[in-house]
Amino acid sequence: MTRVAYRLGLYQLLLGFSLLIEPLLGYNVLMATMGGTKSHTVPFVALGTSLRSRGHNVTLLSAFPGPAANNGLHELVPSILEAYVENFTAEWDLVGARFRNELPVSPWDAMRYAWESCEALLQDASSIASMRKPNGDPHVRWDVAVLDGAYPECMLGILHGENVPTIMLNTVALYSGSIMRQGNPSPWSVTPYFGKAITQDMTFFQRILNAAALLTLKIMHWFTLSIYLQPTLQRYLGNHIPNDLHSLTAEVPLTLQNSHYSVGDSVPYLSNVVNVACLHCKPAMQLSSDLESFLRRGFVFVSMGSSVRASGMPEALRQIFFAVFSTLPYNVVWKWDGGKIKDLPANVRTAAWWPQQELLGHPKLRAFVSHGGLLSLHEAAYHGAPTLVLPVFCDHDGNAAQAEKLGYALVMDLAGISISALREDIIKVAALHNNSYREAAKKRSALLRDLPISPGELATWWVEHVAKYDGADHLKSSIRYMSVFHYYSMDVVLFYILSLILIIYGLKKLFRQAVIGQDVFKKKVD
């Protein structure tokens, strides 16, 4: 009897202990990006790795195999979506178009990507099942989902009705559409359009163009959602998908914004926006002895990122690069995704991949030549690397303008590039002494590193916070459902204007009656 009681007591103790530690076993975290370039996965992998180190089970859905699995995360790559993105980007001639002063990606292509990529995902039933429930198991649920702020409506539609607490990771820092729909103030006077080389410091003429661009973007977004994306979602998922897809974005309680006051303009955010710029940044590690010996002379690192294929550049532009690199007084490390280059200058080394952060943080780096991708510019600021930016497409112009405003970058337009101009600008940015770009880069590096908590730790805490409180409704703002008329108190202003008009009209009428009455009185006296 005593033994039975002992076993029963032990069982109850173990059961109580298991219930106590169950919340500590880790959350099921879904991360998903519909971004059409591999760079969109970088901040997700960084955040996912941090979450995994805390014991959480992390799955990343994207169109790119490798980044998640290579970092110990569960990977979900829908084959139809992967094929669509590969075909969509295969014909891109981004550098060539910019070199010819043409539009690299048309507005129509940017719009159709939203619903075509969504349909490619929706056609994969097993991936949809795994996105709604971990491994498609109906008895398990996601504790929290972290979705890309670029094209989020498709994923929000798929998760609609699953009661999954959702966070947005806004990979394009200058895009304010999502956070604006969540109630954050984004007046056009201080919200530059990310596709133009402008910052908050706009002239009157720039503000006119900026307002036109942002209005056009708003119309394009409404057209994409209402005319194409919503019918696509309803066709595959049923009529439970709301008619207004904007409402799904408005209900997201938290946005992790890939920005920070040290590398961007200071802007007014509500408490449901958390700045986590440089989420992926890390100290430089030791390089191989062979590469170290090549870098000892001093070097320039040239990389056009993951979305821009350097090997696809026009021959005339490549010859300009060759002519400049061969005459520089330093070596050149060039990210080149093509085959072996004939007659490559002796001071140039090429490879399809280089350890970018190790090179940017190397003491012998003289300058960084970049395409202006946000992640690359954040890395440049983090490692204190003076940068020459050759913007190509999307947010590159806006990112470059911001970096130039902060002083650590010089911007050159590919459409007007020449051998003498490119060489002169590289020499200017790479100078060892009296170099304002280097000093500004060092300042940005100090600011980015001097934080009470790292961006990775901060983002991880917030993901756990939203999961813990099952959606964190306390972070949502009532502003998200206010109309522009209400938000700016236009009705109140109109009320006071009408009241003032009525008061003036009434006083004027009283005065006139008083004058008329006085005249009548005088006539009677006379």
C-alpha positions, 0 to 999 in steps of 0.5 A: 500500500505504501509502495502504491502511494509512493508511486502515485505521489511520484507520478503526480510530482512528475506530471506537475513538473512536466506541466511546469516546464512545458512552456519552456520546451520552446514555441513552434515558430513559423517564418515566411517570406514571399520576397523574390530575392535571396537577400530577403531570407537573411534577416529571417535566418538571423532571427531564426538562429537566435530563436533556435538557440533559445530552444524554439522550433523554427521553420522558414518558408521561402522560395530559396533552398539552403539558407534555412537548412544550412543554419539548422532551421527547418526548411519549407520550400514549395517547389512551384513557388521556387520555380516561379521565382526562378523563372520570374528573375531569370530574364532580369537585366538589372545592371544593363537596364540601369546602365542604359538609363532604363527602368530595371523592373516595370511597375506591372512586373512588380504588381503581378509578382504579388498575385502570381507568386501567391498562386504558385504557393497556393497550388502546392497543397502540402506546403499550404497544409504545413504552413497552416499547421506544423508539418500539416499536423491538425493537432498542433498549432503555430505559437507565432508567425513572423512574416515578411513585410514585402507582399504579406497579404498572401501569407496573411490570407493563408493563415486567416482563421488559424488564430496564429499570433503574427509579427511582421519583419519589414525587410525594406526599411523605407517602405512604410505601407504596412506600418501605416495600415497598423496606425503608425504616422507616415506623413508624406512630408517626411516619408520619402518614396524608397524608389527615389534618391531622396531623404526626409530633407526634401525640397518643395519640388521633391515633395511634389514628386514624392507625394505623386509617387506615394499616391501612385504606389497606394493606387497600385497596391489597392489595384493589386489587392482588390482586383487580383490577389483577393479573387486568387485567395478566395478561389483557392481558400474559399469565401472566408477570406475577407473582402478587404485584405488591408484589414489583415495587415491592420490586425498584425500587433507588432512590426520588426522594422529593419531600421535604426536611428544610427543608419536612418532618419529618426521617425515617429513610431508607435510602440508596436514598431521595434527597430532591429537594423543589422539583425544579421550583423556580426564581428569579422572572423579570421580569414584563410592565410592565402586570402590574408596574404592577398589582402595585405597590400590593402584592397577594395571589395566589390559586390553587387549583392545576391539579387544583381548578377554581375556576370550579366552586365553589358560588356562595355560596363565590364570593360570600364570595371577592368580598366579601373581595377587594373590601375588602382594602387590596391588589390580588388576582391570582386564578387563575380558569379560568372565563369573564369574571366579571360585577361583578368588583371593580376591585382583582381580576384573573383569568386561567386561568394566571398565572406562579406562581413569578414572582408568589410571588417578587415583592417586592410579594407580601403573601400566597399563598392556596393549596389546599395542593398539595405543589408550591405549598407547596414553591414558597411555601417556596422564594420565602418567601411567607407562605401561607393554606391552604384544603385541598381533598382527597387530601394537601392536609390533610397538606401544610397541617398540615406547613406550619403546623407549620413556621410559614409557613402558616395553615390554614382549613377551607372547611367553616367559612369566612365573610367575616369569618374569611377576611378576618381570616386574609388580613390576618394572613398578609399583614401587613408587620410583626410577621408570624411567617408571613413570618419563617418563610417566609424561614427556609424559603426560606434552608434550601431554597436553602442546599444543596451541590447543587440538587435537579435536579442531584442527581436527574439524577446519580442517574438517570445512576448507576442507568443506568450501573450497569444497575439499581444492585442495590447500593442494594437493602436486604435488609429489603424481604423481611423480615416484620414479625415478623422486622423487629421481632425479635418471634421473638427477643423471644418466645424470650427470654420463653419462655426466662425462663418456663422458667428461672423454672419450672425454678428454682421446681421445683428450689426446691420439690424442695429444700424437700420434700427438707429436710422429709423429712430432718427427719422422718427425723432426728426 
